[in-house]
Amino acid sequence: MKHSSLTKYLLYHIISATLSFRKINAEDKGKSLHQFRTSLRLVRSLLQLYNMESTFFPIPLKTFLKRTNFLRDLDVLILSLHQKSSQNIAKKLISLRNSQYETLFTEESNIQILAAFDELYDATSKLNPTFVDDYLIQTAYAYYEESLREYTLLTQSTSPKELHKLRIRFKISRYAFDFLHDNGLSDSYEKIKESKGLQDKLGKIHDLHNQIKLLKTLQKQNPLNALKKLLVERKKLLKNSKLPLNLFNPPLS
């Protein structure tokens, strides 16, 4: 069977996600986890965009990917701690992160996830969607334009949940433009930059929301002055974030 350009792209990233997953228990957990999440989210995003996800994306992979969100949030927070005064906090977070890895990546779950990857690969290979190029291009651009319209309607009162949904839309757009560009279907370089920039802007706000929730929990468990100071700092950063953010400007610092 000759595979379509979309199928080849999906299969490539399914293999990439599988290989990264196998490396997560190695020394560089954070890098492998990031690669695993990126490749798998790309696959899921394109399946969603082209209305195929509900057909065969394995539930164990959806569930497991969601469970890694906390690990990702911990890694982002740890990487943001540069000052010497935050070293004790960083040590506690690293300890928490390592325990979460042990809880999540068990021998049983590893077997289940690798089996789900095999299922996803086989189903994608057999389905082999053969959409015409115009449909692939028009669907991606129409989705992006709709996302831009939603972005211009953002206000300071927009809920974190809605902001996160829009961030995901720009992430899906970026993956779609990556696919079009990588396969020579459309010169999408500028659109890739735009969608990534907007994704990153909303991601900064999303990260601050998550860090504040995490720091509040940690402060209840360990009422340290350094935690309190860090929590106040993150709340201030969130308060100073402006919506709607100007289109295509650099992300929040």
PESUL-V141937 format. One record per pair of residues at least 6 apart in sequence whose ideal C-beta (glycine too) atoms are under 7 Angstrom apart, sorted by the first residue. I is the first residue (numbers start at 1). J is the second residue. Records with the same first field share a line. If there is no record, write none. Layout:
I = J / J
This chain:
1 = 128
3 = 128
4 = 128 / 129 / 130
5 = 183
6 = 129 / 131 / 136
7 = 124 / 125 / 128 / 129
9 = 179 / 183
10 = 43 / 46 / 124
11 = 121 / 124 / 125
13 = 39 / 42 / 43
14 = 43 / 117 / 120 / 121 / 124
16 = 39
17 = 36 / 39 / 40 / 43 / 117
18 = 117
20 = 32 / 35 / 36 / 39
21 = 36 / 113
23 = 32
24 = 32 / 33 / 36 / 105
25 = 105
26 = 32
29 = 101
30 = 75
33 = 68 / 71
37 = 65 / 68 / 72
40 = 61 / 65
42 = 175
44 = 53 / 57
45 = 171 / 172 / 175
46 = 175 / 176 / 179
47 = 53 / 57
48 = 172
49 = 139 / 140 / 143 / 172 / 176
50 = 129 / 131 / 139
52 = 129
55 = 127
56 = 123 / 127
57 = 120
58 = 116 / 119 / 120
60 = 112 / 113 / 116
61 = 113 / 116 / 120
64 = 113
67 = 104
68 = 104
70 = 100
71 = 97 / 100 / 101
73 = 210 / 214
74 = 93 / 96 / 97
75 = 97
76 = 207
77 = 93 / 211 / 214
78 = 90 / 93 / 94 / 97
81 = 89 / 90
85 = 226
86 = 226 / 230
88 = 226
89 = 226 / 227 / 230
92 = 222
133 = 185
136 = 180 / 185
137 = 180 / 185 / 186
140 = 173 / 176 / 177 / 180
143 = 172 / 173 / 176
144 = 173 / 191 / 195
147 = 166 / 169 / 170 / 173
150 = 166
151 = 166 / 198 / 244
152 = 244
154 = 243 / 244
155 = 243
156 = 243
158 = 243
160 = 209
163 = 202 / 205 / 206
164 = 206
166 = 202
167 = 199 / 202 / 203 / 206
170 = 195 / 198 / 199 / 202
171 = 199
173 = 195
174 = 192 / 195 / 196 / 199
177 = 188 / 191 / 192 / 195
178 = 192
180 = 186 / 188
181 = 187 / 188 / 189 / 192
194 = 248
197 = 248 / 251
200 = 251
201 = 245 / 251 / 252
204 = 251 / 252
205 = 238 / 241
208 = 234 / 237 / 238
209 = 238
211 = 234
212 = 231 / 234 / 235 / 238
215 = 227 / 230 / 231 / 234
216 = 231
218 = 227
219 = 227 / 228 / 231
241 = 252
